[in-house]
Each structure stands twice: as structure tokens, then as C-alpha cells.
Amino acid sequence: MPATADRRTFVLWLGGALLSGCSSAIPIASSDTGPDWVLIRQRGSLRVAADPLVGAPYFFRRAGQYAGFEWDILSALAQQLQLSVQLVEVPWPEQVEALVAQKVDLVLNGHEKPPPSEIAASNRPPFEATQPYYLSTQQLLFAPKAGPDWNDLEDLASRRVGVIIDSGGWALLAAYNARHRQAAIRPAGFRSLTDLIERLETGQIDAAIIDAPVAAWQVSQHRNWRRSGNWLPVALTGLVRVQDRSTREQIDRALTELIATAKLKAILQRWGLWNAVQEQQRV
């Protein structure tokens, strides 16, 4: 979940490797396509829940237009599926509820793939994940004057490091400090990303550990800032109702095609999000 939304995030299991290499044909409804996909084809549009308040670089408004790497991925998916995007603005905490209530066909807005334990449970969620479109990590964000050679957590001993409370960065620091009590990092917890960034700008904290997309965006907005590290990779996926399996299959095929043709890679590169983690997973 994006830290920019100022909401609780969790460290979830890393999804399977992304698929690559498939037919270049545009996914279309076949004779055995379920009624869910037939309805979408008849409508001519894919209803997608997203929240502009999630913020850059995920999904936001810029100059009155939607922007963000997730918006670009949605647009590419729609083109691949020969559909238009019917964007339904839904607050992030309410998106799964909107999906279950059939108000939208797809949620694609910084949601992490459910862990195997949750999927296998008897009270499994009423939705399924698409294949991942991005593997997010936790990254270190800092100004060179504070730590020009900071590349590992060991470099931050006794430093004051900002993290969003209950985020992946929060969990990462807690686990690190439990193993390195003699060289612990001093965590500074924030509930607001805005507050965290302001403290980093004014030097009240030495560094921050935040989601990689947010770190990339902040580096693009602050000329002298740097980022390093790739910890705790998690898969970001779309969500589709369990009953709408045909829809999920069509979206997966379209995503696979975007991967095979390097269109997904181009989108991630444009937003400064392509890295070794994506390469290793054949994104």
C-alpha cells in the first residue's frame, strides 16, 4: 500500500515471478469466456477503482489530468484489451468493498498480493490477485551531505531514521534492531508521509526508509537526494472478484503481453521504477 496515502501498510509475501513470453495477439473473448467478461466486452469499458489521493507516483492528478505509473499501466492494459477505462474514484480503504459490491471490475491501486496463508484460509478473501505488475521494495532515502556512502542498514547505526508507522519500513527497522541491539537505528515514526518528508528536508531526521516508488518520486523532486537498497520485495497486483475468473484471466493475458513486448518495462523506466528487482523477476 502506498505510503503517500498515509494509511497502514503490511509486509506481505512476495508473489511468484512475473510471466514473460506469450502470443502477441490481443486478448479477446473466446467461446468459453465467462459471463463477467462478456458483459465487460458488451459495455466496452473496464470499470477500475482508484484513488487520486494515493498520490505520486502511483496515481494522482496533474494539471487536471490523471497521472502516475499505475494510470499508465491501466491505459496500456485497456489498449491491449481494446477497451476504454471507466475510472471510478473510490477512497483506498473502500476499494475492496466496492469490488465485492460489483461497483467496479478491477482494483489496481497499490494493493499487495495476499499471502499464501490468507489465500489458503477457510475465510479466504472474496477476491483474487492478478499477476504482479510491479515488485515494490523498501528503500533508503537521504541527502548526500547526511550520508554520502549509505547503502546498507549497518551504515545507519545510531542515526535517526523516519518510517511510516506500521509500514514495511517500520517492520524492517524493528527486525533489524532486534538483531543489532549494540548498533541499533533510532526509528522516528510518522503517520503522515508529508510530515516525514518535511522533517527530512529540514534535517530533523537523517534518513527515511519508504516504499521504492515514493523514494524514486522524492529523488525526482529533490535534486540532491539519493536512494539506495532494495529490501522486503512485495508484489503489487490488481484485484478481481473471485467469481470473475474470466476477467482475471483476460487481464493476466494482457499483462503478460505488456511484459513480453517490454511495454511494461518502458512505463516503469519512465517513472524511474525499473531496477534489478524487476529484472530478476523478468518483469
C-alpha positions in Angstrom: 0.0 0.0 0.0 1.4 3.4 -0.9 2.8 5.4 2.0 1.6 8.5 0.2 -2.0 7.6 1.2 -1.0 7.9 4.9 -2.5 4.5 5.6 -1.4 1.4 7.2 0.8 -0.9 5.2 1.8 -4.5 5.8 4.7 -6.6 4.7 3.2 -9.4 2.6 4.5 -12.4 0.9 6.3 -11.8 -2.4 4.3 -13.2 -5.3 5.6 -15.6 -7.9 7.8 -14.5 -10.7 6.1 -12.5 -13.4 5.4 -14.3 -16.6 7.0 -13.5 -19.9 6.8 -14.6 -23.5 3.3 -15.2 -24.9 1.3 -14.8 -28.1 1.2 -11.2 -29.4 -2.5 -11.5 -30.2 -4.8 -9.0 -28.4 -6.8 -10.9 -25.7 -10.4 -11.3 -26.9 -13.4 -13.1 -25.6 -13.4 -16.8 -26.6 -16.2 -19.3 -26.8 -15.7 -20.4 -23.2 -15.4 -16.9 -21.8 -17.5 -16.4 -18.7 -20.4 -14.0 -18.5 -18.4 -11.5 -16.5 -16.0 -10.8 -19.4 -18.8 -11.0 -21.9 -20.6 -8.2 -20.0 -17.4 -6.1 -20.0 -16.9 -6.5 -23.7 -20.5 -5.6 -24.4 -20.1 -2.5 -22.2 -16.9 -1.6 -24.0 -15.2 -0.3 -20.9 -13.3 -1.7 -17.8 -14.5 -0.1 -14.6 -11.5 0.4 -12.4 -11.3 1.7 -8.8 -8.5 4.1 -7.9 -7.9 7.0 -5.5 -6.0 10.1 -6.6 -5.2 10.8 -3.0 -2.9 7.8 -3.0 -0.6 10.3 -4.7 2.5 10.3 -6.8 3.9 8.3 -8.4 1.1 5.7 -8.1 -2.0 7.5 -9.2 -2.7 11.2 -8.9 -4.0 14.3 -10.7 -1.6 16.6 -12.5 -2.8 19.7 -14.4 -6.4 18.4 -14.2 -5.4 15.0 -15.7 -4.9 11.6 -14.2 -1.2 10.6 -14.0 1.0 8.0 -12.4 2.7 4.8 -13.3 -0.5 2.8 -12.4 -2.6 5.1 -14.6 -0.1 4.4 -17.5 -0.4 0.7 -16.9 -4.2 0.9 -16.8 -4.1 2.8 -20.1 -1.8 0.2 -21.7 -4.0 -2.6 -20.4 -7.1 -1.0 -21.8 -5.5 -0.6 -25.2 -4.3 -4.2 -25.2 -7.9 -5.3 -24.3 -9.5 -3.0 -26.8 -11.5 -1.3 -24.1 -11.8 2.1 -22.6 -11.0 2.8 -18.9 -14.0 3.9 -16.8 -12.2 5.3 -13.8 -14.3 5.1 -10.6 -12.8 7.2 -7.8 -13.0 5.2 -4.6 -11.1 6.0 -1.3 -8.4 3.5 -0.9 -9.8 1.8 2.3 -13.2 1.3 0.5 -11.9 -0.2 -2.8 -12.2 -3.9 -1.9 -15.7 -3.3 -0.7 -16.6 -1.5 -4.0 -15.2 -4.5 -5.9 -17.2 -7.1 -3.9 -20.3 -4.9 -4.4 -19.7 -5.1 -8.2 -19.3 -1.4 -8.5 -16.1 -1.9 -10.3 -14.5 -4.8 -12.3 -10.9 -4.2 -11.2 -8.9 -2.6 -8.4 -5.4 -1.5 -9.4 -4.1 1.0 -6.9 -1.1 -0.1 -4.8 -2.6 -3.3 -3.4 -0.2 -6.1 -2.4 -0.7 -9.8 -3.3 -2.4 -11.6 -0.4 0.0 -14.0 1.4 -0.5 -17.8 0.9 -1.8 -18.2 4.5 -4.6 -15.9 3.7 -5.4 -17.4 0.4 -5.5 -20.9 1.8 -7.6 -20.0 4.8 -11.2 -21.1 5.1 -12.2 -17.4 5.3 -10.3 -16.6 2.2 -10.9 -13.1 0.7 -13.6 -12.6 -1.8 -11.2 -11.5 -4.5 -8.2 -12.9 -6.5 -5.0 -11.2 -7.4 -3.9 -10.7 -11.0 -0.3 -11.4 -11.8 2.0 -8.7 -10.4 2.7 -5.6 -12.4 5.4 -4.3 -10.1 7.7 -5.6 -7.3 8.0 -2.9 -4.7 10.7 -2.8 -2.0 11.8 -0.6 0.9 14.5 1.9 0.1 16.7 4.3 2.0 16.2 8.0 1.2 18.7 10.6 2.2 20.6 13.7 1.3 24.3 13.1 0.3 25.5 15.6 2.8 24.0 13.4 5.6 25.4 10.1 4.4 27.2 10.1 1.0 28.0 6.4 1.3 24.9 5.0 2.9 24.0 1.8 1.1 23.2 -0.7 4.0 21.3 -0.6 7.2 24.6 -1.1 9.1 25.5 2.4 7.9 22.7 3.9 9.9 23.7 2.9 13.4 22.6 5.5 16.0 21.1 7.6 13.2 17.5 8.9 13.4 15.6 7.3 10.5 12.0 8.2 9.6 9.4 5.5 8.8 5.7 5.4 8.4 4.1 3.6 11.4 3.1 0.0 10.6 4.7 0.2 7.2 7.2 -2.1 5.6 10.0 0.3 6.7 8.7 0.1 10.3 8.8 -3.7 10.3 12.2 -3.7 8.6 13.7 -1.4 11.3 12.1 -3.4 14.1 13.5 -6.7 12.8 17.0 -5.1 12.2 17.2 -3.5 15.7 16.1 -6.8 17.3 19.3 -8.4 15.8 21.6 -5.5 16.2 21.0 -4.1 19.7 24.5 -2.8 20.1 24.3 -0.8 16.9 20.6 0.0 16.7 19.0 2.5 14.4 16.8 5.2 16.1 13.4 5.0 14.4 11.2 8.1 14.1 7.6 7.0 13.5 5.2 9.1 11.4 1.6 8.7 10.4 1.9 11.2 7.6 4.3 11.0 4.7 4.1 14.7 4.3 5.4 15.2 7.8 8.2 12.6 7.3 9.4 14.4 4.1 9.3 17.8 5.8 11.5 16.5 8.7 13.9 15.1 6.2 14.0 18.3 4.3 14.8 20.3 7.4 17.4 17.8 8.7 15.4 16.8 11.8 15.9 13.2 10.7 18.9 11.7 9.0 17.2 9.5 6.5 13.9 7.7 5.7 13.0 4.1 4.7 10.0 4.2 2.5 8.4 2.4 -0.5 10.6 2.4 -3.6 8.1 4.3 -5.8 7.8 7.0 -3.2 11.6 7.2 -2.9 12.0 7.4 -6.6 9.5 10.2 -6.8 11.1 12.2 -4.0 14.5 11.9 -5.6 13.0 13.3 -8.8 11.6 16.3 -6.8 14.8 16.9 -4.7 17.9 17.3 -6.9 20.4 16.4 -4.1 18.6 13.4 -2.6 19.6 9.9 -3.1 18.1 6.4 -2.6 19.7 3.0 -2.1 18.8 -0.5 -1.1 16.0 -2.9 -2.1 14.6 -4.7 1.0 11.4 -6.7 1.6 10.1 -7.0 -2.0 6.4 -7.3 -2.3 4.2 -7.8 -5.4 1.7 -5.2 -6.4 -1.3 -6.7 -8.2 -4.7 -5.9 -9.4 -7.7 -7.4 -7.6 -10.7 -9.0 -9.2 -13.8 -10.7 -7.7 -13.4 -14.5 -7.2 -16.5 -15.0 -9.3 -15.0 -13.0 -12.2 -12.3 -15.5 -13.2 -12.6 -14.8 -16.9 -11.9 -11.2 -16.2 -8.8 -12.0 -14.2 -7.6 -14.4 -17.0 -8.0 -11.7 -19.6 -6.2 -9.1 -17.6 -3.4 -11.6 -16.9 -3.1 -12.3 -20.6 -2.9 -8.6 -21.3 -0.3 -8.0 -18.6 1.7 -10.9 -20.0 1.7 -9.3 -23.4 2.8 -5.9 -21.9 5.7 -7.7 -20.3 6.6 -9.7 -23.4 6.6 -6.6 -25.6 8.6 -4.5 -23.0 5.7 -2.0 -22.7 5.5 -2.5 -19.0 9.3 -2.1 -18.7 9.1 1.2 -20.6 6.4 2.5 -18.3 8.4 1.6 -15.2 11.5 3.2 -16.7 9.7 6.4 -17.5 8.8 6.7 -13.8 12.3 5.7 -12.6 11.0 2.4 -11.2 12.8 -0.1 -13.3 15.6 -1.8 -11.2 17.4 -5.0 -10.6 14.5 -6.5 -8.7 12.2 -6.1 -11.7 15.0 -7.6 -14.0 15.5 -10.6 -11.8 11.7 -11.3 -11.9 11.6 -10.9 -15.6 9.2 -8.0 -15.5 
